[in-house]
C-alpha cells in the first residue's frame, strides 16, 4: 500500500511539473513577440508631496522621540538608582 501511495505521489508530481506547464504555455505562433510593452504615460519628474513633506516630518519626529526617550531615561531611571561605594 505504501508503494502504491508513493507511485501515485510521484505520478502526480511528474504531471504537475512536466505536462501541465507545457500545456498552459501553449506553442508560440510565428515570430510575434510574446509580450508587447507599451510606453505608457511619462513619469513625472517632481517628487510626490508625501515624499517631500511627510517623510522628513516622520524622520524628524522619530529623532525627537529618541532624544526625549534618552533624556527621560537619564532623569527618571538613572537618577533614581545610585551606586554605593
PDB file of N, CA, C and O in Angstrom:
ATOM      1  N   UNK A   1       0.821  -1.185   0.000  1.00  0.00           N
ATOM      2  CA  UNK A   1       0.000   0.000   0.000  1.00  0.00           C
ATOM      3  C   UNK A   1       0.871   1.258   0.000  1.00  0.00           C
ATOM      4  O   UNK A   1       0.527   2.248  -0.646  1.00  0.00           O
ATOM      5  N   UNK A   2       1.991   1.227   0.716  1.00  0.00           N
ATOM      6  CA  UNK A   2       2.879   2.375   0.776  1.00  0.00           C
ATOM      7  C   UNK A   2       3.510   2.633  -0.582  1.00  0.00           C
ATOM      8  O   UNK A   2       3.674   3.786  -0.982  1.00  0.00           O
ATOM      9  N   UNK A   3       3.861   1.576  -1.289  1.00  0.00           N
ATOM     10  CA  UNK A   3       4.444   1.724  -2.623  1.00  0.00           C
ATOM     11  C   UNK A   3       3.447   2.335  -3.596  1.00  0.00           C
ATOM     12  O   UNK A   3       3.812   3.147  -4.445  1.00  0.00           O
ATOM     13  N   UNK A   4       2.191   1.941  -3.466  1.00  0.00           N
ATOM     14  CA  UNK A   4       1.151   2.486  -4.347  1.00  0.00           C
ATOM     15  C   UNK A   4       0.969   3.986  -4.093  1.00  0.00           C
ATOM     16  O   UNK A   4       0.821   4.763  -5.037  1.00  0.00           O
ATOM     17  N   UNK A   5       0.981   4.393  -2.819  1.00  0.00           N
ATOM     18  CA  UNK A   5       0.862   5.811  -2.495  1.00  0.00           C
ATOM     19  C   UNK A   5       2.063   6.590  -3.024  1.00  0.00           C
ATOM     20  O   UNK A   5       1.906   7.678  -3.579  1.00  0.00           O
ATOM     21  N   UNK A   6       3.258   6.034  -2.853  1.00  0.00           N
ATOM     22  CA  UNK A   6       4.461   6.692  -3.346  1.00  0.00           C
ATOM     23  C   UNK A   6       4.424   6.823  -4.862  1.00  0.00           C
ATOM     24  O   UNK A   6       4.795   7.865  -5.403  1.00  0.00           O
ATOM     25  N   UNK A   7       3.982   5.781  -5.548  1.00  0.00           N
ATOM     26  CA  UNK A   7       3.867   5.830  -7.013  1.00  0.00           C
ATOM     27  C   UNK A   7       2.844   6.887  -7.434  1.00  0.00           C
ATOM     28  O   UNK A   7       3.066   7.620  -8.397  1.00  0.00           O
ATOM     29  N   UNK A   8       1.733   6.962  -6.716  1.00  0.00           N
ATOM     30  CA  UNK A   8       0.698   7.945  -7.033  1.00  0.00           C
ATOM     31  C   UNK A   8       1.216   9.372  -6.815  1.00  0.00           C
ATOM     32  O   UNK A   8       0.936  10.264  -7.615  1.00  0.00           O
ATOM     33  N   UNK A   9       1.959   9.581  -5.748  1.00  0.00           N
ATOM     34  CA  UNK A   9       2.525  10.901  -5.486  1.00  0.00           C
ATOM     35  C   UNK A   9       3.530  11.276  -6.562  1.00  0.00           C
ATOM     36  O   UNK A   9       3.531  12.413  -7.034  1.00  0.00           O
ATOM     37  N   UNK A  10       4.380  10.349  -6.956  1.00  0.00           N
ATOM     38  CA  UNK A  10       5.372  10.625  -7.992  1.00  0.00           C
ATOM     39  C   UNK A  10       4.722  10.911  -9.341  1.00  0.00           C
ATOM     40  O   UNK A  10       5.191  11.784 -10.071  1.00  0.00           O
ATOM     41  N   UNK A  11       3.669  10.206  -9.684  1.00  0.00           N
ATOM     42  CA  UNK A  11       2.964  10.442 -10.945  1.00  0.00           C
ATOM     43  C   UNK A  11       2.304  11.824 -10.923  1.00  0.00           C
ATOM     44  O   UNK A  11       2.374  12.565 -11.903  1.00  0.00           O
ATOM     45  N   UNK A  12       1.670  12.163  -9.810  1.00  0.00           N
ATOM     46  CA  UNK A  12       1.043  13.491  -9.706  1.00  0.00           C
ATOM     47  C   UNK A  12       2.088  14.594  -9.780  1.00  0.00           C
ATOM     48  O   UNK A  12       1.855  15.628 -10.406  1.00  0.00           O
ATOM     49  N   UNK A  13       3.238  14.383  -9.146  1.00  0.00           N
ATOM     50  CA  UNK A  13       4.307  15.361  -9.193  1.00  0.00           C
ATOM     51  C   UNK A  13       4.859  15.519 -10.601  1.00  0.00           C
ATOM     52  O   UNK A  13       5.140  16.635 -11.037  1.00  0.00           O
ATOM     53  N   UNK A  14       5.014  14.418 -11.308  1.00  0.00           N
ATOM     54  CA  UNK A  14       5.508  14.478 -12.680  1.00  0.00           C
ATOM     55  C   UNK A  14       4.507  15.197 -13.588  1.00  0.00           C
ATOM     56  O   UNK A  14       4.906  15.977 -14.452  1.00  0.00           O
ATOM     57  N   UNK A  15       3.243  14.945 -13.402  1.00  0.00           N
ATOM     58  CA  UNK A  15       2.225  15.636 -14.201  1.00  0.00           C
ATOM     59  C   UNK A  15       2.206  17.130 -13.893  1.00  0.00           C
ATOM     60  O   UNK A  15       2.087  17.952 -14.802  1.00  0.00           O
ATOM     61  N   UNK A  16       2.322  17.480 -12.616  1.00  0.00           N
ATOM     62  CA  UNK A  16       2.273  18.892 -12.237  1.00  0.00           C
ATOM     63  C   UNK A  16       3.499  19.645 -12.730  1.00  0.00           C
ATOM     64  O   UNK A  16       3.385  20.804 -13.130  1.00  0.00           O
ATOM     65  N   UNK A  17       4.655  19.021 -12.710  1.00  0.00           N
ATOM     66  CA  UNK A  17       5.875  19.704 -13.112  1.00  0.00           C
ATOM     67  C   UNK A  17       6.152  19.631 -14.609  1.00  0.00           C
ATOM     68  O   UNK A  17       6.819  20.511 -15.152  1.00  0.00           O
ATOM     69  N   UNK A  18       5.663  18.620 -15.273  1.00  0.00           N
ATOM     70  CA  UNK A  18       6.020  18.433 -16.678  1.00  0.00           C
ATOM     71  C   UNK A  18       4.936  18.760 -17.673  1.00  0.00           C
ATOM     72  O   UNK A  18       5.123  19.624 -18.531  1.00  0.00           O
ATOM     73  N   UNK A  19       3.831  18.103 -17.580  1.00  0.00           N
ATOM     74  CA  UNK A  19       2.800  18.183 -18.608  1.00  0.00           C
ATOM     75  C   UNK A  19       1.966  19.456 -18.464  1.00  0.00           C
ATOM     76  O   UNK A  19       1.705  20.136 -19.456  1.00  0.00           O
ATOM     77  N   UNK A  20       1.553  19.779 -17.266  1.00  0.00           N
ATOM     78  CA  UNK A  20       0.647  20.905 -17.065  1.00  0.00           C
ATOM     79  C   UNK A  20       1.259  22.249 -17.462  1.00  0.00           C
ATOM     80  O   UNK A  20       0.588  23.015 -18.154  1.00  0.00           O
ATOM     81  N   UNK A  21       2.509  22.587 -17.063  1.00  0.00           N
ATOM     82  CA  UNK A  21       3.055  23.870 -17.510  1.00  0.00           C
ATOM     83  C   UNK A  21       3.270  23.945 -19.019  1.00  0.00           C
ATOM     84  O   UNK A  21       3.125  25.014 -19.611  1.00  0.00           O
ATOM     85  N   UNK A  22       3.612  22.822 -19.644  1.00  0.00           N
ATOM     86  CA  UNK A  22       3.815  22.830 -21.095  1.00  0.00           C
ATOM     87  C   UNK A  22       2.510  23.115 -21.828  1.00  0.00           C
ATOM     88  O   UNK A  22       2.509  23.822 -22.835  1.00  0.00           O
ATOM     89  N   UNK A  23       1.426  22.585 -21.346  1.00  0.00           N
ATOM     90  CA  UNK A  23       0.133  22.834 -21.988  1.00  0.00           C
ATOM     91  C   UNK A  23      -0.388  24.229 -21.670  1.00  0.00           C
ATOM     92  O   UNK A  23      -1.068  24.844 -22.491  1.00  0.00           O
ATOM     93  N   UNK A  24      -0.071  24.724 -20.487  1.00  0.00           N
ATOM     94  CA  UNK A  24      -0.572  26.042 -20.097  1.00  0.00           C
ATOM     95  C   UNK A  24       0.097  27.141 -20.906  1.00  0.00           C
ATOM     96  O   UNK A  24      -0.538  28.148 -21.221  1.00  0.00           O
ATOM     97  N   UNK A  25       1.375  26.964 -21.249  1.00  0.00           N
ATOM     98  CA  UNK A  25       2.084  27.983 -22.002  1.00  0.00           C
ATOM     99  C   UNK A  25       1.640  27.997 -23.453  1.00  0.00           C
ATOM    100  O   UNK A  25       1.537  29.067 -24.052  1.00  0.00           O
ATOM    101  N   UNK A  26       1.388  26.891 -24.001  1.00  0.00           N
ATOM    102  CA  UNK A  26       0.989  26.821 -25.400  1.00  0.00           C
ATOM    103  C   UNK A  26       2.179  27.008 -26.310  1.00  0.00           C
ATOM    104  O   UNK A  26       3.261  27.389 -25.864  1.00  0.00           O
ATOM    105  N   UNK A  27       1.980  26.743 -27.572  1.00  0.00           N
ATOM    106  CA  UNK A  27       3.061  26.870 -28.541  1.00  0.00           C
ATOM    107  C   UNK A  27       3.034  28.264 -29.157  1.00  0.00           C
ATOM    108  O   UNK A  27       1.967  28.737 -29.550  1.00  0.00           O
ATOM    109  N   UNK A  28       4.188  28.934 -29.250  1.00  0.00           N
ATOM    110  CA  UNK A  28       4.201  30.250 -29.884  1.00  0.00           C
ATOM    111  C   UNK A  28       3.935  30.131 -31.384  1.00  0.00           C
ATOM    112  O   UNK A  28       4.407  29.202 -32.039  1.00  0.00           O
ATOM    113  N   UNK A  29       3.183  31.074 -31.906  1.00  0.00           N
ATOM    114  CA  UNK A  29       2.856  31.029 -33.322  1.00  0.00           C
ATOM    115  C   UNK A  29       3.598  32.143 -34.051  1.00  0.00           C
ATOM    116  O   UNK A  29       3.370  33.323 -33.782  1.00  0.00           O
ATOM    117  N   UNK A  30       4.478  31.775 -34.965  1.00  0.00           N
ATOM    118  CA  UNK A  30       5.189  32.763 -35.779  1.00  0.00           C
ATOM    119  C   UNK A  30       6.299  33.461 -35.013  1.00  0.00           C
ATOM    120  O   UNK A  30       6.781  32.980 -33.987  1.00  0.00           O
ATOM    121  N   UNK A  31       6.689  34.620 -35.548  1.00  0.00           N
ATOM    122  CA  UNK A  31       7.774  35.384 -34.962  1.00  0.00           C
ATOM    123  C   UNK A  31       7.281  36.564 -34.138  1.00  0.00           C
ATOM    124  O   UNK A  31       8.045  37.495 -33.885  1.00  0.00           O
ATOM    125  N   UNK A  32       6.054  36.546 -33.725  1.00  0.00           N
ATOM    126  CA  UNK A  32       5.496  37.654 -32.948  1.00  0.00           C
ATOM    127  C   UNK A  32       6.060  37.623 -31.528  1.00  0.00           C
ATOM    128  O   UNK A  32       6.310  36.544 -30.990  1.00  0.00           O
ATOM    129  N   UNK A  33       6.260  38.767 -30.927  1.00  0.00           N
ATOM    130  CA  UNK A  33       6.762  38.787 -29.552  1.00  0.00           C
ATOM    131  C   UNK A  33       5.724  38.244 -28.575  1.00  0.00           C
ATOM    132  O   UNK A  33       4.520  38.361 -28.802  1.00  0.00           O
ATOM    133  N   UNK A  34       6.201  37.659 -27.502  1.00  0.00           N
ATOM    134  CA  UNK A  34       5.300  37.079 -26.511  1.00  0.00           C
ATOM    135  C   UNK A  34       4.586  38.169 -25.721  1.00  0.00           C
ATOM    136  O   UNK A  34       3.409  38.030 -25.391  1.00  0.00           O
ATOM    137  N   UNK A  35       5.297  39.256 -25.417  1.00  0.00           N
ATOM    138  CA  UNK A  35       4.714  40.342 -24.636  1.00  0.00           C
ATOM    139  C   UNK A  35       5.017  41.655 -25.342  1.00  0.00           C
ATOM    140  O   UNK A  35       6.160  41.914 -25.718  1.00  0.00           O
ATOM    141  N   UNK A  36       4.001  42.474 -25.521  1.00  0.00           N
ATOM    142  CA  UNK A  36       4.171  43.785 -26.127  1.00  0.00           C
ATOM    143  C   UNK A  36       4.111  44.822 -25.015  1.00  0.00           C
ATOM    144  O   UNK A  36       3.120  44.907 -24.290  1.00  0.00           O
ATOM    145  N   UNK A  37       5.183  45.616 -24.882  1.00  0.00           N
ATOM    146  CA  UNK A  37       5.259  46.621 -23.828  1.00  0.00           C
ATOM    147  C   UNK A  37       4.921  47.982 -24.425  1.00  0.00           C
ATOM    148  O   UNK A  37       5.529  48.425 -25.399  1.00  0.00           O
ATOM    149  N   UNK A  38       3.934  48.632 -23.812  1.00  0.00           N
ATOM    150  CA  UNK A  38       3.532  49.961 -24.242  1.00  0.00           C
ATOM    151  C   UNK A  38       4.293  50.986 -23.411  1.00  0.00           C
ATOM    152  O   UNK A  38       4.505  50.783 -22.216  1.00  0.00           O
ATOM    153  N   UNK A  39       4.700  52.075 -24.031  1.00  0.00           N
ATOM    154  CA  UNK A  39       5.461  53.103 -23.334  1.00  0.00           C
ATOM    155  C   UNK A  39       4.637  53.735 -22.215  1.00  0.00           C
ATOM    156  O   UNK A  39       5.183  54.032 -21.152  1.00  0.00           O
ATOM    157  N   UNK A  40       3.379  53.941 -22.418  1.00  0.00           N
ATOM    158  CA  UNK A  40       2.514  54.495 -21.383  1.00  0.00           C
ATOM    159  C   UNK A  40       2.746  55.977 -21.164  1.00  0.00           C
ATOM    160  O   UNK A  40       3.351  56.661 -21.989  1.00  0.00           O
ATOM    161  N   UNK A  41       2.255  56.454 -20.042  1.00  0.00           N
ATOM    162  CA  UNK A  41       2.372  57.879 -19.703  1.00  0.00           C
ATOM    163  C   UNK A  41       3.784  58.178 -19.208  1.00  0.00           C
ATOM    164  O   UNK A  41       4.425  57.325 -18.594  1.00  0.00           O
ATOM    165  N   UNK A  42       4.268  59.394 -19.476  1.00  0.00           N
ATOM    166  CA  UNK A  42       5.610  59.744 -18.981  1.00  0.00           C
ATOM    167  C   UNK A  42       5.623  59.846 -17.458  1.00  0.00           C
ATOM    168  O   UNK A  42       4.621  60.203 -16.838  1.00  0.00           O
ATOM    169  N   UNK A  43       6.756  59.532 -16.874  1.00  0.00           N
ATOM    170  CA  UNK A  43       6.907  59.569 -15.428  1.00  0.00           C
ATOM    171  C   UNK A  43       7.096  61.020 -14.978  1.00  0.00           C
ATOM    172  O   UNK A  43       7.913  61.736 -15.557  1.00  0.00           O
ATOM    173  N   UNK A  44       6.370  61.458 -13.976  1.00  0.00           N
ATOM    174  CA  UNK A  44       6.541  62.847 -13.513  1.00  0.00           C
ATOM    175  C   UNK A  44       7.915  63.018 -12.873  1.00  0.00           C
ATOM    176  O   UNK A  44       8.392  62.144 -12.150  1.00  0.00           O
ATOM    177  N   UNK A  45       8.540  64.159 -13.152  1.00  0.00           N
ATOM    178  CA  UNK A  45       9.883  64.404 -12.635  1.00  0.00           C
ATOM    179  C   UNK A  45       9.855  64.963 -11.216  1.00  0.00           C
ATOM    180  O   UNK A  45      10.845  64.838 -10.495  1.00  0.00           O
ATOM    181  N   UNK A  46       8.757  65.571 -10.799  1.00  0.00           N
ATOM    182  CA  UNK A  46       8.659  66.154  -9.475  1.00  0.00           C
ATOM    183  C   UNK A  46       8.277  65.078  -8.461  1.00  0.00           C
ATOM    184  O   UNK A  46       7.456  64.208  -8.751  1.00  0.00           O
ATOM    185  N   UNK A  47       8.881  65.141  -7.263  1.00  0.00           N
ATOM    186  CA  UNK A  47       8.559  64.182  -6.217  1.00  0.00           C
ATOM    187  C   UNK A  47       7.140  64.397  -5.724  1.00  0.00           C
ATOM    188  O   UNK A  47       6.601  65.501  -5.803  1.00  0.00           O
ATOM    189  N   UNK A  48       6.553  63.350  -5.226  1.00  0.00           N
ATOM    190  CA  UNK A  48       5.206  63.446  -4.679  1.00  0.00           C
ATOM    191  C   UNK A  48       5.237  64.231  -3.372  1.00  0.00           C
ATOM    192  O   UNK A  48       6.283  64.331  -2.730  1.00  0.00           O
ATOM    193  N   UNK A  49       4.096  64.785  -2.978  1.00  0.00           N
ATOM    194  CA  UNK A  49       4.049  65.588  -1.762  1.00  0.00           C
ATOM    195  C   UNK A  49       4.351  64.744  -0.538  1.00  0.00           C
ATOM    196  O   UNK A  49       4.890  65.250   0.446  1.00  0.00           O
ATOM    197  N   UNK A  50       4.007  63.449  -0.588  1.00  0.00           N
ATOM    198  CA  UNK A  50       4.279  62.596   0.569  1.00  0.00           C
ATOM    199  C   UNK A  50       5.776  62.454   0.778  1.00  0.00           C
ATOM    200  O   UNK A  50       6.241  62.423   1.917  1.00  0.00           O
ATOM    201  N   UNK A  51       6.519  62.369  -0.282  1.00  0.00           N
ATOM    202  CA  UNK A  51       7.968  62.218  -0.144  1.00  0.00           C
ATOM    203  C   UNK A  51       8.603  63.535   0.260  1.00  0.00           C
ATOM    204  O   UNK A  51       9.583  63.542   1.005  1.00  0.00           O
ATOM    205  N   UNK A  52       8.070  64.639  -0.211  1.00  0.00           N
ATOM    206  CA  UNK A  52       8.671  65.940   0.101  1.00  0.00           C
ATOM    207  C   UNK A  52       8.347  66.410   1.506  1.00  0.00           C
ATOM    208  O   UNK A  52       9.187  67.043   2.144  1.00  0.00           O
ATOM    209  N   UNK A  53       7.153  66.121   2.006  1.00  0.00           N
ATOM    210  CA  UNK A  53       6.733  66.669   3.294  1.00  0.00           C
ATOM    211  C   UNK A  53       6.572  65.618   4.381  1.00  0.00           C
ATOM    212  O   UNK A  53       7.021  65.823   5.508  1.00  0.00           O
ATOM    213  N   UNK A  54       5.946  64.509   4.063  1.00  0.00           N
ATOM    214  CA  UNK A  54       5.613  63.522   5.084  1.00  0.00           C
ATOM    215  C   UNK A  54       6.842  62.764   5.575  1.00  0.00           C
ATOM    216  O   UNK A  54       6.980  62.537   6.777  1.00  0.00           O
ATOM    217  N   UNK A  55       7.724  62.375   4.683  1.00  0.00           N
ATOM    218  CA  UNK A  55       8.907  61.616   5.079  1.00  0.00           C
ATOM    219  C   UNK A  55       9.833  62.446   5.973  1.00  0.00           C
ATOM    220  O   UNK A  55      10.232  61.944   7.024  1.00  0.00           O
ATOM    221  N   UNK A  56      10.195  63.672   5.627  1.00  0.00           N
ATOM    222  CA  UNK A  56      11.037  64.440   6.556  1.00  0.00           C
ATOM    223  C   UNK A  56      10.365  64.711   7.900  1.00  0.00           C
ATOM    224  O   UNK A  56      11.042  64.751   8.927  1.00  0.00           O
ATOM    225  N   UNK A  57       9.059  64.897   7.907  1.00  0.00           N
ATOM    226  CA  UNK A  57       8.348  65.123   9.156  1.00  0.00           C
ATOM    227  C   UNK A  57       8.407  63.890  10.047  1.00  0.00           C
ATOM    228  O   UNK A  57       8.651  64.002  11.249  1.00  0.00           O
ATOM    229  N   UNK A  58       8.187  62.732   9.474  1.00  0.00           N
ATOM    230  CA  UNK A  58       8.233  61.491  10.252  1.00  0.00           C
ATOM    231  C   UNK A  58       9.655  61.240  10.759  1.00  0.00           C
ATOM    232  O   UNK A  58       9.836  60.824  11.904  1.00  0.00           O
ATOM    233  N   UNK A  59      10.652  61.485   9.930  1.00  0.00           N
ATOM    234  CA  UNK A  59      12.034  61.297  10.368  1.00  0.00           C
ATOM    235  C   UNK A  59      12.400  62.265  11.489  1.00  0.00           C
ATOM    236  O   UNK A  59      13.059  61.873  12.451  1.00  0.00           O
ATOM    237  N   UNK A  60      11.986  63.506  11.377  1.00  0.00           N
ATOM    238  CA  UNK A  60      12.267  64.483  12.424  1.00  0.00           C
ATOM    239  C   UNK A  60      11.578  64.138  13.737  1.00  0.00           C
ATOM    240  O   UNK A  60      12.183  64.228  14.805  1.00  0.00           O
ATOM    241  N   UNK A  61      10.303  63.741  13.653  1.00  0.00           N
ATOM    242  CA  UNK A  61       9.581  63.370  14.865  1.00  0.00           C
ATOM    243  C   UNK A  61      10.176  62.129  15.525  1.00  0.00           C
ATOM    244  O   UNK A  61      10.254  62.056  16.751  1.00  0.00           O
ATOM    245  N   UNK A  62      10.593  61.163  14.726  1.00  0.00           N
ATOM    246  CA  UNK A  62      11.198  59.965  15.317  1.00  0.00           C
ATOM    247  C   UNK A  62      12.526  60.300  15.983  1.00  0.00           C
ATOM    248  O   UNK A  62      12.856  59.714  17.014  1.00  0.00           O
ATOM    249  N   UNK A  63      13.294  61.226  15.421  1.00  0.00           N
ATOM    250  CA  UNK A  63      14.527  61.673  16.066  1.00  0.00           C
ATOM    251  C   UNK A  63      14.248  62.370  17.388  1.00  0.00           C
ATOM    252  O   UNK A  63      14.945  62.132  18.374  1.00  0.00           O
ATOM    253  N   UNK A  64      13.233  63.232  17.416  1.00  0.00           N
ATOM    254  CA  UNK A  64      12.858  63.893  18.662  1.00  0.00           C
ATOM    255  C   UNK A  64      12.378  62.904  19.709  1.00  0.00           C
ATOM    256  O   UNK A  64      12.670  63.069  20.893  1.00  0.00           O
ATOM    257  N   UNK A  65      11.657  61.894  19.299  1.00  0.00           N
ATOM    258  CA  UNK A  65      11.178  60.874  20.233  1.00  0.00           C
ATOM    259  C   UNK A  65      12.345  60.091  20.823  1.00  0.00           C
ATOM    260  O   UNK A  65      12.343  59.788  22.016  1.00  0.00           O
ATOM    261  N   UNK A  66      13.341  59.762  20.005  1.00  0.00           N
ATOM    262  CA  UNK A  66      14.519  59.057  20.513  1.00  0.00           C
ATOM    263  C   UNK A  66      15.272  59.923  21.516  1.00  0.00           C
ATOM    264  O   UNK A  66      15.696  59.431  22.562  1.00  0.00           O
ATOM    265  N   UNK A  67      15.444  61.206  21.208  1.00  0.00           N
ATOM    266  CA  UNK A  67      16.137  62.108  22.130  1.00  0.00           C
ATOM    267  C   UNK A  67      15.344  62.250  23.429  1.00  0.00           C
ATOM    268  O   UNK A  67      15.933  62.217  24.510  1.00  0.00           O
ATOM    269  N   UNK A  68      14.038  62.406  23.348  1.00  0.00           N
ATOM    270  CA  UNK A  68      13.207  62.529  24.546  1.00  0.00           C
ATOM    271  C   UNK A  68      13.260  61.252  25.384  1.00  0.00           C
ATOM    272  O   UNK A  68      13.243  61.324  26.613  1.00  0.00           O
ATOM    273  N   UNK A  69      13.322  60.098  24.746  1.00  0.00           N
ATOM    274  CA  UNK A  69      13.414  58.841  25.475  1.00  0.00           C
ATOM    275  C   UNK A  69      14.736  58.736  26.218  1.00  0.00           C
ATOM    276  O   UNK A  69      14.763  58.301  27.370  1.00  0.00           O
ATOM    277  N   UNK A  70      15.824  59.123  25.585  1.00  0.00           N
ATOM    278  CA  UNK A  70      17.136  59.087  26.234  1.00  0.00           C
ATOM    279  C   UNK A  70      17.180  60.052  27.403  1.00  0.00           C
ATOM    280  O   UNK A  70      17.688  59.700  28.468  1.00  0.00           O
ATOM    281  N   UNK A  71      16.665  61.250  27.234  1.00  0.00           N
ATOM    282  CA  UNK A  71      16.647  62.233  28.323  1.00  0.00           C
ATOM    283  C   UNK A  71      15.742  61.749  29.451  1.00  0.00           C
ATOM    284  O   UNK A  71      16.112  61.858  30.620  1.00  0.00           O
ATOM    285  N   UNK A  72      14.582  61.224  29.131  1.00  0.00           N
ATOM    286  CA  UNK A  72      13.672  60.703  30.160  1.00  0.00           C
ATOM    287  C   UNK A  72      14.287  59.545  30.923  1.00  0.00           C
ATOM    288  O   UNK A  72      14.100  59.434  32.134  1.00  0.00           O
ATOM    289  N   UNK A  73      15.007  58.694  30.242  1.00  0.00           N
ATOM    290  CA  UNK A  73      15.690  57.590  30.907  1.00  0.00           C
ATOM    291  C   UNK A  73      16.756  58.133  31.848  1.00  0.00           C
ATOM    292  O   UNK A  73      16.905  57.656  32.973  1.00  0.00           O
ATOM    293  N   UNK A  74      17.490  59.128  31.382  1.00  0.00           N
ATOM    294  CA  UNK A  74      18.540  59.702  32.218  1.00  0.00           C
ATOM    295  C   UNK A  74      18.003  60.374  33.463  1.00  0.00           C
ATOM    296  O   UNK A  74      18.636  60.319  34.518  1.00  0.00           O
ATOM    297  N   UNK A  75      16.864  61.000  33.361  1.00  0.00           N
ATOM    298  CA  UNK A  75      16.307  61.721  34.514  1.00  0.00           C
ATOM    299  C   UNK A  75      15.562  60.790  35.460  1.00  0.00           C
ATOM    300  O   UNK A  75      15.664  60.954  36.676  1.00  0.00           O
ATOM    301  N   UNK A  76      14.828  59.834  34.948  1.00  0.00           N
ATOM    302  CA  UNK A  76      13.989  59.002  35.813  1.00  0.00           C
ATOM    303  C   UNK A  76      14.703  57.760  36.331  1.00  0.00           C
ATOM    304  O   UNK A  76      14.729  57.527  37.539  1.00  0.00           O
ATOM    305  N   UNK A  77      15.273  56.974  35.454  1.00  0.00           N
ATOM    306  CA  UNK A  77      15.804  55.682  35.860  1.00  0.00           C
ATOM    307  C   UNK A  77      17.211  55.811  36.417  1.00  0.00           C
ATOM    308  O   UNK A  77      17.489  55.320  37.511  1.00  0.00           O
ATOM    309  N   UNK A  78      18.097  56.458  35.688  1.00  0.00           N
ATOM    310  CA  UNK A  78      19.477  56.567  36.163  1.00  0.00           C
ATOM    311  C   UNK A  78      19.576  57.455  37.385  1.00  0.00           C
ATOM    312  O   UNK A  78      20.424  57.212  38.244  1.00  0.00           O
ATOM    313  N   UNK A  79      18.743  58.472  37.493  1.00  0.00           N
ATOM    314  CA  UNK A  79      18.774  59.351  38.651  1.00  0.00           C
ATOM    315  C   UNK A  79      18.216  58.697  39.902  1.00  0.00           C
ATOM    316  O   UNK A  79      18.532  59.136  41.008  1.00  0.00           O
ATOM    317  N   UNK A  80      17.410  57.679  39.768  1.00  0.00           N
ATOM    318  CA  UNK A  80      16.775  57.022  40.893  1.00  0.00           C
ATOM    319  C   UNK A  80      17.731  56.085  41.614  1.00  0.00           C
ATOM    320  O   UNK A  80      17.668  55.966  42.838  1.00  0.00           O
ATOM    321  N   UNK A  81      18.604  55.423  40.887  1.00  0.00           N
ATOM    322  CA  UNK A  81      19.492  54.428  41.475  1.00  0.00           C
ATOM    323  C   UNK A  81      20.914  54.956  41.515  1.00  0.00           C
ATOM    324  O   UNK A  81      21.411  55.478  40.517  1.00  0.00           O
ATOM    325  N   UNK A  82      21.571  54.828  42.653  1.00  0.00           N
ATOM    326  CA  UNK A  82      22.948  55.271  42.827  1.00  0.00           C
ATOM    327  C   UNK A  82      23.821  54.080  43.210  1.00  0.00           C
ATOM    328  O   UNK A  82      23.383  53.188  43.936  1.00  0.00           O
ATOM    329  N   UNK A  83      25.048  54.072  42.721  1.00  0.00           N
ATOM    330  CA  UNK A  83      25.988  53.015  43.049  1.00  0.00           C
ATOM    331  C   UNK A  83      26.653  53.383  44.381  1.00  0.00           C
ATOM    332  O   UNK A  83      27.201  54.474  44.536  1.00  0.00           O
ATOM    333  N   UNK A  84      26.593  52.463  45.319  1.00  0.00           N
ATOM    334  CA  UNK A  84      27.186  52.683  46.639  1.00  0.00           C
ATOM    335  C   UNK A  84      28.615  52.177  46.593  1.00  0.00           C
ATOM    336  O   UNK A  84      28.873  51.051  46.169  1.00  0.00           O
ATOM    337  N   UNK A  85      29.569  53.043  47.047  1.00  0.00           N
ATOM    338  CA  UNK A  85      30.973  52.626  47.041  1.00  0.00           C
ATOM    339  C   UNK A  85      31.486  52.466  48.438  1.00  0.00           C
ATOM    340  O   UNK A  85      32.651  52.120  48.631  1.00  0.00           O
TER     341      UNK A  85
END
